[in-house]
Amino acid sequence: MPPTSGLLPIREYILVALTATAVTYLLTGVVRRVAIRVGAIANPRARDVHVAPIPRMGGVGIYLGVAGAMGLAHQLPALSHGFDASFDSVGVLLAAGVISLIGALDDRFELDAWTKLAGQVMCAGILVIFGVQWVSFWVPWGGTGGSFGSVLVLDKNQGALLTVVMVVVMVNAMNFVDGLDGLAGGLGFIAAAATCAFSLGLLDSSGGDVGTYPPALIAATLAGACLGFLPYNFQPAKIFMGDSGSMMIGLVLAGATTSASGRVPYTQFSAKDAIALLSPLVVVAAVLFVPMLDLIMAVVRRTRRGESPFAADKMHLHHRLLEIGHSQRRAVLLIYLWAGILAFGAVSVTLFDDAAALWIIGIGLVFAAVVSIVPRLRSRNQPGT
């Protein structure tokens, strides 16, 4: 039987996340040996930070962790009813498997950008077919009768188009940020954990309705899988996740947040809860702020030079942190800090007191900014600089 009203299956979600961690950790070593055997090796290039050949295709291990945890959830009485209430979890699992396969082929054979884009759109279409798409969201205009704002209801075509665009953007944002050991995996964990916390808030506000299970389950499995991959990927990396991992993480995050968007109880909010009303978009923007900023800067930078937006260079945010004087590990940890403050800050604003949450976010951002520029300040204060 599903949990009664007011009871949340927190222990089951934790068990599912830990299962994803264990499965990913155990199978990534096997995937590494397979990657070496089939020749899926990342040889150092001019724009790369690593100096020795390293196997990739680690995203296959992450996907297997997600799939294994989903299989366990389907067998748990407390979570299995969520699969009956919605096909979101199945749709995300299938789309993630397809995009992970496309990424694995790219890790081995280096597919061209347009082929990968076509694959991303196809996988977004799989989500739409299974009902994972935006259906409505709050906008701060069009209110009637003294109400502030209104709910914009999308038809199937509009919702499908928005979903496809979001999937493609999030997939490429995670792909662009995958440039330092442990960076994409850590950001995936932070984003998924924040999305899971937000989804649990929705689950609580619904009184434990099984219809709100999927987004929390999707995010919990991804968070656990990313955590299980980090021991292999944190500097010095034994294996890279490759496109099979970065694209899959972006798609699963898009699936979780899109699934959550359809469960927001808009009618329960008043005008003073404007941030909460925009919570799905706020959380999406916050959890991927760093990779999205990196993506936008890269596109602007390359198009101004007359190059393709997909052309590679060595001017990403993580490269700039290295130029300032941070080590690889410290640069990764700093980006973790920025992402964590923004992601969990956005979730806290939607779930707790706005003023207190905003103060904490502000203090955290100031601290992160100071820590980020310390090496530059030190170099300026040294004699002869």
Salt bridges, closest charged atoms under 4 A:
ASP48 OD2 - ARG45 NE 2.84
ASP88 OD2 - ARG263 NH1 2.72
ASP106 OD2 - LYS116 NZ 3.65
GLU110 OE2 - ARG56 NH2 3.20
ASP243 OD2 - LYS116 NZ 2.82
ASP273 OD1 - LYS272 NZ 3.55
ASP294 OD1 - HIS316 ND1 3.17
GLU307 OE1 - ARG305 NH2 3.04
ASP313 OD2 - ARG301 NE 2.94
ASP313 OD2 - ARG302 NE 3.20
ASP313 OD2 - ARG305 NH2 3.34
ASP313 OD1 - HIS316 NE2 3.95
